[in-house]
């Protein structure tokens, strides 16, 4: 996804809060999967999909922040 310069600047303002929320969510997913595994559940496909979505969102935001730094440098 490509962002306009203005969108990148707005993302730069809210990214720390959003990243913190997403990383907390990621940790909760992993903790839940671990607990379920320890209790004998072996089907984690939906939890893995949820984890992958959160991880992709984190990656997309951090990549956008990198582009923001490039825009600021220009």
C-alpha positions as CSV (number, residue, x, y, z in Angstrom):
1,X,0.0,0.0,0.0
2,X,1.3,3.4,-0.8
3,X,0.7,6.4,1.3
4,X,0.7,10.1,0.3
5,X,3.1,12.3,2.1
6,X,0.3,13.7,4.3
7,X,-0.8,10.2,5.2
8,X,2.7,9.3,6.2
9,X,3.0,12.3,8.4
10,X,-0.3,11.4,10.1
11,X,0.9,7.9,10.6
12,X,4.1,9.1,12.1
13,X,2.1,10.9,14.8
14,X,0.0,7.9,15.8
15,X,2.3,5.0,15.0
16,X,3.9,4.7,18.5
17,X,0.5,4.1,20.1
18,X,-0.7,1.8,17.3
19,X,2.5,-0.2,17.4
20,X,2.3,-0.6,21.1
21,X,-1.3,-1.8,20.8
22,X,-0.4,-4.3,18.0
23,X,2.6,-5.6,19.9
24,X,0.5,-6.2,23.0
25,X,-2.1,-8.0,20.8
26,X,0.7,-10.1,19.3
27,X,1.9,-11.1,22.7
28,X,-1.6,-12.0,23.9
29,X,-2.1,-14.3,20.8
30,X,1.2,-16.1,21.4
31,X,0.4,-16.5,25.1
32,X,-3.1,-17.9,24.3
33,X,-1.6,-20.3,21.8
34,X,1.0,-21.5,24.3
35,X,-1.7,-22.0,26.9
36,X,-3.9,-23.9,24.6
37,X,-1.0,-26.1,23.4
38,X,-0.1,-26.9,27.0
39,X,-3.7,-27.9,27.5
40,X,-3.6,-30.3,24.6
41,X,-5.1,-28.3,21.8
42,X,-3.2,-28.9,18.5
43,X,-5.3,-27.0,16.0
44,X,-4.0,-23.5,15.9
45,X,-4.7,-22.5,12.4
46,X,-7.1,-19.6,13.2
47,X,-4.7,-18.3,15.9
48,X,-1.8,-18.5,13.5
49,X,-3.8,-16.5,10.9
50,X,-4.6,-13.9,13.5
51,X,-1.0,-13.7,14.5
52,X,0.1,-13.3,10.8
53,X,-2.4,-10.5,10.3
54,X,-1.1,-8.6,13.3
55,X,2.5,-9.2,12.3
56,X,1.8,-7.9,8.8
57,X,0.2,-4.8,10.2
58,X,3.2,-4.1,12.4
59,X,5.5,-4.7,9.4
60,X,3.4,-2.3,7.2
61,X,3.5,0.4,9.8
62,X,7.2,0.1,10.4
63,X,7.9,0.1,6.6
64,X,5.7,3.3,6.3
65,X,7.7,4.9,9.0
66,X,10.9,4.2,7.1
67,X,9.4,5.9,4.1
68,X,8.4,8.8,6.3
69,X,12.1,9.2,7.3
70,X,13.0,9.2,3.6
71,X,10.4,11.9,2.9
72,X,11.7,14.0,5.8
73,X,15.3,13.6,4.5
74,X,14.3,14.9,1.1
